[in-house]
């Protein structure tokens, strides 16, 4: 059984930083990619950043230059360092893991709130 455990959300003032953490555990096999998505109230879930098992990264235009995704392949963990946070970054952030054999799994979500 696969588990994705997230942590690191919270309340921060605009301009501040937060670091999100997600660890995959269980009978997971190989991981193709890990990433973060976010969903604000009343909006769809959108991609924030992804990182492949070869280290390739993608970012949403809105976070480029402010957020950095990284991964520890030996520990099946993914991190999201968020700098220069803005109120519009407020959302529930979800960890996503794409397994070669199992497909997509989602974490339970962690709330990030940026006050102005």
N, C-alpha and C positions, 0 to 999 in steps of 0.2 A: 504494500500500500504506500502511495506517495503522500508526502506531507511537504507543504511549503510554509515556512514560518517566517513572518515578517516582523520587523521592529524598526524603531527610529523616528516615527512620526511625532508630531507635537505642535505646539504653538510657538511661533517665532515672530519677531517684528520684521517689517520690510527691511531688506538689506542684509538680513541675517542668513545663517546657514543651518542646514540639517543634513544628516547622513542616514539614508535608509539601508536596511540590511535584509536580505532574504536568503534562507538556507533551504535546500531541497534534501529530503532524506527518504529512506525506504528502498524498495526494490525498483530502482529508477533506471537502470541500464545506462545508456549513453544520452548525453544532453546535446542537442543541436544548438540551442540558443537560450539565453535568459534575457529578461527585460522588465521594464516598468511601464505601466499604463496608468492613467488617472481619469477620474470621473468627478466632475463638479455637479452640484445639485441641478437637476433638470437638463443635464447635458449628456451626450454620449461618452462612452469610454474611448479615450484617445491615447495613441502611442506617445510615450515620453522619450524612451531610449531603449535600445537593444544592443546586445553584444553576442556575437556568434562564438562557437567553440574554437574558432581560429583567431578570435580577437577583433574581428571587424565590428565596427559600431555604427549605429544610426541614431540620429537625434531629431526630435521635432524642431522646427525652425524657432519656435518660441522659447526654447531652452538652450539653444546652441550658444556656446560660450559661457554659459552659467552653470550648467549641470555636467557632471562627468560620471559615466558608468564604467564600472570595472568588475572583474570577476576573478575568483579564486577557483580554478578548475579542480584542484585537488580536494577542495572542501565543498564543491557544488554550491557555492555561494555567489551572490551578486550584490554589488553595492551601488548606491546612487548618491553622489555628493552633490548637494544643491546649494549653490552660492547665490548671492545677490537676489534673494527671494523677493517676489512681488506678491501683492494681494491676489492677483489673478492666478497664482500658482496654487491657491487654496483648492483642495480636492481630496478625495480618497485615492490613495496610490496603491495599485495592485501589482504584485509580482507575477510575472508570467514565465513559465518554463516550457520549452518545446523539447520533448523527448523523441529520440529517433523511433522508438517502438511504441510509445504510449500516447504520443500526441501532446496536446496542450493541457497544462494544469495552471490553476490560478490560486494565489494566496487569498487570505481572508480580507485583505485590505488594511491600510493604516492611514489614519487621518493626518493631513498636513494643513495647518491653518496659519496664514500669514496676515498679521494685522498691519494696518496702515499707520 
